[in-house]
Amino acid sequence: MRLTTKGRFAVTAMIDLAMRQGNGPVTLSGISGRQAISLSYLEQLFGKLRRHEIVESIRGPGGGYSLARAAGKVTVADIIIAVDEPLDATQCGGKENCHGAHTDGARCMTHELWTTLNEKMVDYLDSVSLQDLVDQQRQKEQNVVHVHRGAPAAVGQN
């Protein structure tokens, strides 16, 4: 079980977008440059995010993307589900045929464990909003600025 680059890139791009919400539409080329994500890949992801009404597109000069609803109303689970990212720790994809056709499609002994983990993952990702991630990122940036401004002089320089 792991989150693929599709889910990671979608969440990263959405944080970038949300951090720039007050400045008008955000271009995918801007996100691409800042986050080192392929522009064509972002176009695919944002097409899916738009269809799920998480972002809206503004066409024409000065166009780009903006959030379709407040960042506090968008969860990480919303983003990951929108880009078709499977959140499944079971070997069978939830079909309960863990051992395949050679054992009459029987469930494995740990099926319930992985199914419960799936539920916990979705619950957790549904509890984290895009605004939470934006706030965390802004806090990190403030801490970096304070460290650089308040950094002591190098030792041994008198």
Secondary structure, DSSP 8 states (H G I E B T S, - for coil): ----HHHHHHHHHHHHHHHTGGGS-B-HHHHHHHHT--HHHHHHHHHHHHHTTSEEEE-STT-EEEESS-GGG-BHHHHHHHTT-----SSSTTSS-TT-GGGTT---TTHHHHHHHHHHHHHHHHH-BHHHHHHHHHHHHHHHHHHHHT----TT--
